[in-house]
Amino acid sequence: MSRSAHPAGPRYADVHTEGHYSPPPADLNTLDEKVWSRTVGRDEDGVVTVAGLPVTRLAEEFGTPAYFLDEADFRARCRAWAEAFGKDADVFYAGKAFLSRAVVHWLKEEGLNLDVCSGGELATALDAGMPPERIALHGNNKSVHEIERAVSAGVGRIVLDSFQEMVRVAHIAQSLGRVQPVQIRVTVGVEAHTHEFIATAHEDQKFGIALADGQAAEAVRRALRLDGIELVGIHSHIGSQIFDMAGFEVSARRVVELLAAVRDEHGVELPEIDLGGGLGIAYTPEDDPREPHEIAKSLTAIVTRECESAGLRTPRISVEPGRAIVGPTAFTLYEVGTIKPLEGLRTYVSVDGGMSDNIRTALYDAEYSVALVSRRSDAEPMLSRVVGKHCESGDIVVRDAFLPADLAPGDLIAVPATGAYCRSMASNYNHALRPPVVAVKDGGARVIVRRETEEDLLRLDVG
């Protein structure tokens, strides 16, 4: 079995060959509701709309490439997660998926907490007014400055990733006259059925403290003895873009076994268990993600059953959806520049963006959908590869997809499900200017992260 499985999870258990692609859909004009945000549709002229706004008008006003984020859909997904887990659990939005001050405001208003993993994410959260007690700080190598700022602000928890960090956080908290609530991130030896670079719970990787050889148990012993920190729970994260709940069941069982060992050795029942995030979304019509209420029911049942078996009180559960909330709520809009047919192979469709605004295809072999959105077409399907404008052969946005054979320069095409990680991982490769993020809602649109300018680029170049 290859360890380079696709990040979409079990459906891609083996590495696909170069020629793998799904057959063309019956109608290229159909927009699959699984991969597009909830307010997307086509108007009577065949132009795709979002929140009632035609993409042709959006392109004129905001330019391309650009990310368009459906605010109503984002908020609805926040509410769905909060309602699914209820008042006896905590939902932390994983800010690494996409974070901005507007997003922080939405999270605050919808009652979600926020997980951050860098000083910049923490600064954004605090600047936008997220109550610090609703913030958790992650990261495998938090700097002294990041820890000092988090403790000083009063964040609700810091997730400890190493023995050194445990001592560092305890010392900083003591020097500031604080007692900092912490969790210990444990690697439970469960390798999520996903791409090796985002499968994070097997021992041979940089995150967490392994259960193997008693390391996690030793971490608990030390944490309980240290002044300046209060150990409130155990954290586990098994990977990303996961559809199968089996990995969570094994992970929860092993974490509960650790909780039972802590009780038996120290007489302490830790009150929290964080199962992380990583739940998958639909990038293509073949993907079949689970709804929040299904996930909540399954995870709660798993933890409750394991705790009852171990004679433990059921701890408060936390989860960290990021991609599962923001991923489906946005699409990237491009303008077609050149079209290059390769006889017997495929047609290369070049757009005005590329790997600088979506690195995931090059990095993970991620699969995406794509559609002609500026008009309707009844032309025959054309096997296409959507590529960017960068000086790099791996600059691929959509590896294999079907677009209408009458596609022409100047047409607008859109790639759905780009709300997570695309803007967060965007770069200035070839001195590209990172696209804006435009929030759309109820027939209105506003920039929440503006497009970079050449002045921005040159301002950092001090000569």
C-alpha positions as CSV (number, residue, x, y, z in Angstrom):
1,M,0.0,0.0,0.0
2,S,1.4,3.4,-1.0
3,R,1.8,6.0,1.7
4,S,1.2,8.7,-1.0
5,A,-2.5,8.3,-1.0
6,H,-4.6,11.2,-2.1
7,P,-5.7,13.8,0.5
8,A,-9.4,13.1,-0.4
9,G,-9.1,10.0,1.8
10,P,-10.2,6.4,1.3
11,R,-11.5,7.0,-2.2
12,Y,-7.9,7.5,-3.3
13,A,-6.3,4.7,-1.4
14,D,-3.9,4.0,-4.2
15,V,-1.9,6.5,-6.2
16,H,-3.7,7.1,-9.5
17,T,-2.0,6.7,-12.8
18,E,-1.4,9.8,-14.9
19,G,-4.4,8.9,-17.1
20,H,-6.9,8.6,-14.3
21,Y,-10.0,10.8,-14.6
22,S,-13.7,10.4,-14.2
23,P,-16.0,10.3,-17.2
24,P,-17.6,13.5,-18.4
25,P,-20.9,14.6,-16.7
26,A,-24.1,14.3,-18.6
27,D,-24.5,18.1,-18.6
28,L,-21.4,20.4,-18.3
29,N,-23.7,23.2,-17.2
30,T,-24.9,21.4,-14.1
31,L,-23.4,22.7,-10.8
32,D,-23.1,19.9,-8.3
33,E,-24.4,21.2,-5.0
34,K,-21.9,19.1,-3.0
35,V,-18.9,21.1,-4.4
36,W,-20.4,24.6,-4.7
37,S,-21.6,27.0,-2.0
38,R,-25.2,27.0,-1.2
39,T,-26.2,30.3,-2.9
40,V,-24.6,29.4,-6.3
41,G,-26.8,28.9,-9.3
42,R,-27.2,29.9,-13.0
43,D,-29.4,32.7,-14.2
44,E,-31.7,32.6,-17.2
45,D,-28.7,33.6,-19.4
46,G,-26.6,30.7,-18.1
47,V,-24.3,32.9,-16.1
48,V,-23.3,31.6,-12.7
49,T,-24.5,33.7,-9.8
50,V,-23.5,33.6,-6.1
51,A,-25.7,35.4,-3.5
52,G,-27.7,36.7,-6.5
53,L,-24.7,38.3,-8.1
54,P,-23.5,37.2,-11.6
55,V,-19.8,36.3,-11.8
56,T,-19.5,38.5,-14.9
57,R,-20.3,41.6,-12.8
58,L,-18.1,40.4,-10.0
59,A,-15.2,40.0,-12.4
60,E,-15.7,43.5,-13.8
61,E,-15.8,45.0,-10.3
62,F,-13.1,43.0,-8.5
63,G,-11.0,41.5,-11.3
64,T,-9.6,38.0,-11.6
65,P,-8.2,35.8,-10.2
66,A,-10.3,36.3,-7.0
67,Y,-11.7,34.3,-4.2
68,F,-15.5,34.7,-3.6
69,L,-16.7,33.6,-0.2
70,D,-20.3,33.0,0.5
71,E,-20.9,34.6,3.9
72,A,-24.4,33.2,4.4
73,D,-23.1,29.7,3.7
74,F,-20.1,30.2,6.1
75,R,-22.3,31.3,8.9
76,A,-24.8,28.5,8.3
77,R,-22.0,25.9,8.5
78,C,-20.8,27.5,11.7
79,R,-24.3,27.1,13.2
80,A,-24.6,23.6,12.0
81,W,-21.4,22.5,13.8
82,A,-22.4,24.4,16.9
83,E,-25.9,22.9,17.0
84,A,-24.6,19.4,16.2
85,F,-22.3,19.3,19.2
86,G,-24.4,21.3,21.6
87,K,-23.6,23.1,24.8
88,D,-21.7,20.2,26.3
89,A,-18.9,20.3,23.7
90,D,-16.7,22.9,22.1
91,V,-16.2,23.7,18.4
92,F,-12.9,25.4,17.5
93,Y,-12.7,26.8,14.0
94,A,-9.2,26.0,12.7
95,G,-7.9,29.3,11.6
96,K,-5.1,27.9,9.5
97,A,-7.8,27.0,6.8
98,F,-8.5,30.7,6.2
99,L,-8.5,33.6,8.7
100,S,-9.2,37.3,8.4
101,R,-10.7,39.9,10.7
102,A,-14.1,39.5,9.0
103,V,-14.0,35.7,9.6
104,V,-13.2,36.3,13.3
105,H,-16.3,38.5,13.6
106,W,-18.5,35.8,12.0
107,L,-17.1,33.2,14.4
108,K,-17.6,35.3,17.4
109,E,-21.2,36.1,16.4
110,E,-22.0,32.5,15.6
111,G,-20.7,31.2,18.9
112,L,-17.6,29.3,17.7
113,N,-14.2,29.2,19.3
114,L,-11.0,29.7,17.4
115,D,-7.8,27.6,17.1
116,V,-4.7,29.5,16.0
117,C,-1.2,28.2,15.3
118,S,1.0,31.2,14.9
119,G,1.6,34.7,16.2
120,G,0.0,36.2,13.1
121,E,-3.2,34.2,13.5
122,L,-3.2,35.1,17.2
123,A,-2.8,38.8,16.4
124,T,-5.6,38.6,13.9
125,A,-7.9,37.0,16.4
126,L,-7.2,39.4,19.2
127,D,-7.3,42.5,16.9
128,A,-10.7,41.4,15.6
129,G,-12.0,41.1,19.2
130,M,-12.2,37.3,19.7
131,P,-12.5,36.8,23.5
132,P,-9.1,35.3,24.4
133,E,-10.7,32.6,26.6
134,R,-12.3,31.3,23.3
135,I,-8.8,30.9,21.7
136,A,-6.6,27.9,21.6
137,L,-2.9,28.1,20.6
138,H,-1.4,25.2,18.7
139,G,2.0,24.8,17.0
140,N,5.0,22.5,17.2
141,N,7.6,25.2,17.9
142,K,5.9,28.2,19.5
143,S,8.3,31.1,20.1
144,V,8.8,32.7,23.4
145,H,7.1,35.8,22.1
146,E,4.1,33.9,20.9
147,I,3.7,32.1,24.2
148,E,4.1,35.3,26.2
149,R,1.5,37.0,24.1
150,A,-0.9,34.1,24.5
151,V,-0.5,33.8,28.2
152,S,-0.7,37.6,28.7
153,A,-3.9,37.8,26.7
154,G,-5.4,34.9,28.6
155,V,-6.1,32.4,25.9
156,G,-8.3,29.5,27.0
157,R,-5.7,26.8,26.3
158,I,-2.3,26.2,24.9
159,V,-1.7,22.8,23.3
160,L,1.7,21.5,24.4
161,D,3.7,19.8,21.7
162,S,6.9,18.8,23.4
163,F,8.6,18.4,26.8
164,Q,10.7,21.5,26.2
165,E,7.6,23.5,25.4
166,M,5.9,22.3,28.6
167,V,8.7,23.8,30.7
168,R,8.8,26.9,28.5
169,V,5.0,27.6,28.9
170,A,5.2,26.9,32.7
171,H,8.1,29.3,33.2
172,I,6.5,32.1,31.2
173,A,3.2,31.7,32.9
174,Q,4.9,31.8,36.3
175,S,6.9,34.9,35.4
176,L,3.6,36.6,34.4
177,G,1.9,35.5,37.5
178,R,-0.6,33.3,35.6
179,V,-1.7,29.7,35.7
180,Q,-2.2,28.7,32.0
181,P,-4.6,25.9,31.1
182,V,-3.0,23.4,28.7
183,Q,-3.6,20.3,26.8
184,I,-1.0,17.7,25.7
185,R,-1.0,16.8,22.1
186,V,-0.5,13.1,21.8
187,T,0.3,11.1,18.7
188,V,-1.8,8.0,19.0
189,G,-0.2,5.9,16.3
190,V,-3.2,6.1,14.0
191,E,-2.2,6.9,10.4
192,A,-5.1,8.6,8.7
193,H,-5.9,7.2,5.2
194,T,-4.6,10.2,3.5
195,H,-1.5,11.8,1.9
196,E,1.6,11.2,4.0
197,F,2.3,14.9,4.4
198,I,-1.0,15.6,6.1
199,A,-1.4,12.3,8.0
200,T,-0.3,13.6,11.5
201,A,-0.9,10.9,14.1
202,H,1.8,8.3,13.2
203,E,4.9,8.5,15.3
204,D,7.4,9.4,12.6
205,Q,6.4,13.1,12.2
206,K,7.0,16.4,13.9
207,F,3.7,16.8,15.9
208,G,2.9,15.8,19.4
209,I,4.2,13.4,22.1
210,A,3.9,9.7,21.2
211,L,2.0,7.3,23.3
212,A,4.6,4.7,22.4
213,D,7.2,3.9,25.0
214,G,5.3,5.7,27.7
215,Q,6.3,9.2,26.5
216,A,2.7,10.6,26.8
217,A,2.3,9.2,30.3
218,E,5.6,10.8,31.3
219,A,4.4,14.1,29.8
220,V,1.3,14.0,32.0
221,R,3.4,13.3,35.1
222,R,5.6,16.3,34.4
223,A,2.7,18.6,33.6
224,L,0.8,17.7,36.8
225,R,4.0,18.6,38.8
226,L,4.7,21.9,37.2
227,D,3.6,25.2,38.6
228,G,2.3,27.8,36.2
229,I,0.2,25.4,34.1
230,E,-3.0,23.5,34.6
231,L,-3.4,20.3,32.6
232,V,-7.0,20.1,31.5
233,G,-7.0,17.5,28.8
234,I,-5.5,15.5,26.0
235,H,-5.4,16.5,22.3
236,S,-5.2,14.2,19.3
237,H,-5.3,14.9,15.6
238,I,-5.1,12.1,13.1
239,G,-4.9,13.9,9.7
240,S,-6.8,15.9,7.2
241,Q,-9.5,15.5,4.6
242,I,-10.8,12.2,6.2
243,F,-14.1,10.6,5.4
244,D,-13.9,7.4,7.3
245,M,-14.6,7.6,11.1
246,A,-12.7,4.4,11.9
247,G,-9.5,6.3,12.6
248,F,-11.3,8.5,15.1
249,E,-12.6,5.4,16.9
250,V,-9.1,3.9,17.3
251,S,-7.7,7.3,18.3
252,A,-10.5,7.9,20.9
253,R,-10.0,4.5,22.4
254,R,-6.2,5.1,22.9
255,V,-6.8,8.6,24.3
256,V,-9.3,7.2,26.8
257,E,-6.9,4.5,27.8
258,L,-4.4,7.2,28.6
259,L,-7.1,9.1,30.6
260,A,-7.7,5.9,32.6
261,A,-4.0,5.4,33.3
262,V,-3.8,9.0,34.5
263,R,-6.7,8.4,36.9
264,D,-5.2,5.2,38.2
265,E,-1.7,6.7,38.7
266,H,-2.6,10.2,39.8
267,G,-6.2,10.1,41.0
268,V,-7.1,12.8,38.5
269,E,-9.8,12.6,35.8
270,L,-8.8,15.1,33.1
271,P,-12.0,17.0,32.1
272,E,-11.3,17.5,28.3
273,I,-10.5,15.5,25.2
274,D,-9.9,17.2,21.9
275,L,-10.2,15.0,18.8
276,G,-8.9,17.6,16.4
277,G,-10.3,18.2,12.9
278,G,-9.6,16.8,9.5
279,L,-13.1,16.0,8.4
280,G,-13.3,15.9,4.6
281,I,-15.3,18.0,2.1
282,A,-16.4,17.4,-1.5
283,Y,-13.9,18.6,-4.1
284,T,-15.4,16.5,-6.8
285,P,-18.9,15.0,-7.2
286,E,-17.5,11.6,-6.3
287,D,-16.6,12.8,-2.8
288,D,-19.1,12.0,-0.1
289,P,-18.5,14.0,3.1
290,R,-20.5,13.5,6.3
291,E,-22.8,16.1,7.8
292,P,-21.9,17.8,11.1
293,H,-24.8,16.1,13.0
294,E,-23.6,12.6,11.8
295,I,-20.0,13.4,12.9
296,A,-21.1,14.7,16.3
297,K,-23.3,11.7,16.9
298,S,-20.5,9.3,15.9
299,L,-17.7,11.0,17.9
300,T,-19.9,11.5,21.0
301,A,-20.9,7.8,20.9
302,I,-17.3,6.6,20.5
303,V,-16.0,8.7,23.4
304,T,-19.0,7.9,25.7
305,R,-18.7,4.1,25.0
306,E,-15.0,4.0,25.6
307,C,-15.3,6.0,28.8
308,E,-18.1,3.8,30.1
309,S,-15.9,0.8,29.4
310,A,-13.0,2.4,31.3
311,G,-15.2,3.5,34.2
312,L,-14.5,7.2,33.5
313,R,-16.8,10.2,33.5
314,T,-17.2,11.4,29.9
315,P,-14.9,14.4,29.4
316,R,-16.0,17.5,27.5
317,I,-15.3,16.9,23.8
318,S,-13.7,19.5,21.5
319,V,-13.4,19.4,17.7
320,E,-11.6,21.6,15.2
321,P,-13.3,21.9,11.8
322,G,-11.6,24.4,9.5
323,R,-11.8,23.1,6.0
324,A,-15.2,21.5,6.7
325,I,-16.6,25.0,7.4
326,V,-14.8,27.4,5.0
327,G,-13.8,25.0,2.2
328,P,-17.1,24.6,0.4
329,T,-18.1,28.3,0.9
330,A,-15.7,29.8,-1.7
331,F,-14.7,29.5,-5.3
332,T,-11.8,31.0,-7.3
333,L,-12.8,32.9,-10.4
334,Y,-10.3,32.9,-13.4
335,E,-10.2,34.3,-16.9
336,V,-9.1,32.0,-19.7
337,G,-6.0,33.3,-21.5
338,T,-4.8,30.7,-23.9
339,I,-6.1,27.3,-25.1
340,K,-3.6,24.7,-26.4
341,P,-5.0,21.4,-27.7
342,L,-2.6,18.4,-27.7
343,E,-3.8,15.8,-30.2
344,G,-4.7,12.5,-28.5
345,L,-3.9,13.8,-25.0
346,R,-5.9,16.8,-23.7
347,T,-6.3,20.5,-24.1
348,Y,-4.3,22.8,-21.8
349,V,-6.4,25.8,-20.6
350,S,-4.2,28.6,-19.2
351,V,-5.8,31.0,-16.7
352,D,-4.6,34.2,-15.1
353,G,-3.7,32.6,-11.7
354,G,-2.2,29.3,-10.9
355,M,-0.1,27.7,-8.2
356,S,0.4,31.1,-6.4
357,D,-3.3,31.1,-5.5
358,N,-3.8,27.3,-5.2
359,I,-0.7,25.3,-4.4
360,R,-2.6,22.2,-3.3
361,T,-2.7,20.5,-6.7
362,A,1.1,20.7,-7.0
363,L,1.7,20.0,-3.3
364,Y,-0.8,17.2,-2.6
365,D,-2.0,16.1,-6.1
366,A,-5.3,17.4,-4.9
367,E,-8.3,17.0,-7.2
368,Y,-10.7,19.9,-8.0
369,S,-13.8,20.5,-10.2
370,V,-14.1,23.3,-12.7
371,A,-16.9,24.9,-14.7
372,L,-17.4,27.5,-17.4
373,V,-19.4,30.2,-15.5
374,S,-19.7,33.2,-17.8
375,R,-22.2,31.5,-20.1
376,R,-24.0,28.3,-20.9
377,S,-22.6,25.9,-23.5
378,D,-24.0,22.9,-25.2
379,A,-20.7,22.0,-26.9
380,E,-19.1,18.6,-26.5
381,P,-17.0,17.9,-23.5
382,M,-13.3,18.4,-23.9
383,L,-10.7,16.7,-21.6
384,S,-8.8,19.6,-20.2
385,R,-6.0,20.5,-17.8
386,V,-6.4,23.9,-16.2
387,V,-2.9,25.4,-15.7
388,G,-1.6,28.7,-14.4
389,K,0.7,31.3,-15.8
390,H,3.8,30.5,-13.7
391,C,7.2,29.4,-15.0
392,E,6.8,25.9,-13.6
393,S,5.6,22.7,-15.3
394,G,3.9,21.7,-12.1
395,D,1.7,24.8,-12.2
396,I,-1.6,22.9,-12.4
397,V,-4.9,24.0,-10.9
398,V,-7.1,21.2,-12.1
399,R,-5.3,18.1,-13.4
400,D,-8.1,16.5,-15.4
401,A,-11.6,17.8,-16.0
402,F,-14.1,18.3,-18.8
403,L,-14.8,21.7,-20.2
404,P,-16.9,22.7,-23.3
405,A,-15.1,22.3,-26.6
406,D,-16.1,25.9,-27.5
407,L,-14.2,27.4,-24.6
408,A,-12.5,30.6,-25.7
409,P,-10.0,33.2,-24.4
410,G,-11.9,35.7,-22.3
411,D,-14.3,33.1,-20.9
412,L,-14.6,32.9,-17.1
413,I,-14.1,29.6,-15.4
414,A,-14.4,28.9,-11.7
415,V,-12.9,26.3,-9.3
416,P,-15.2,25.5,-6.3
417,A,-14.3,24.4,-2.8
418,T,-11.3,26.7,-2.6
419,G,-12.2,28.4,0.7
420,A,-9.7,26.3,2.7
421,Y,-5.9,26.7,2.4
422,C,-5.8,28.3,-1.0
423,R,-5.6,31.9,0.2
424,S,-3.8,30.8,3.4
425,M,-1.0,29.1,1.4
426,A,-0.9,31.7,-1.4
427,S,2.5,33.0,-2.5
428,N,4.2,35.6,-4.5
429,Y,5.9,33.1,-6.8
430,N,7.1,34.9,-9.9
431,H,6.2,38.1,-8.0
432,A,2.5,37.3,-8.5
433,L,0.1,39.5,-6.6
434,R,-2.1,37.5,-4.2
435,P,-5.8,37.7,-5.1
436,P,-8.5,39.4,-3.0
437,V,-11.1,37.6,-0.9
438,V,-14.5,39.0,-1.6
439,A,-17.4,38.2,0.7
440,V,-20.8,38.0,-0.9
441,K,-24.2,38.0,0.8
442,D,-27.8,38.9,-0.1
443,G,-26.9,40.6,-3.4
444,G,-24.0,42.6,-2.0
445,A,-20.2,42.1,-2.2
446,R,-17.3,43.6,-0.2
447,V,-13.6,43.0,-0.1
448,I,-12.5,41.5,3.2
449,V,-8.8,40.9,2.1
450,R,-7.8,43.2,-0.6
451,R,-5.8,42.3,-3.7
452,E,-2.1,42.9,-3.4
453,T,-0.6,45.7,-5.5
454,E,2.9,46.2,-7.0
455,E,3.4,48.9,-4.3
456,D,2.8,46.2,-1.6
457,L,5.3,44.0,-3.3
458,L,8.0,46.6,-3.7
459,R,7.5,48.1,-0.2
460,L,9.1,45.0,1.3
461,D,12.0,45.1,-1.1
462,V,14.3,47.6,0.7
463,G,17.0,47.4,-1.9
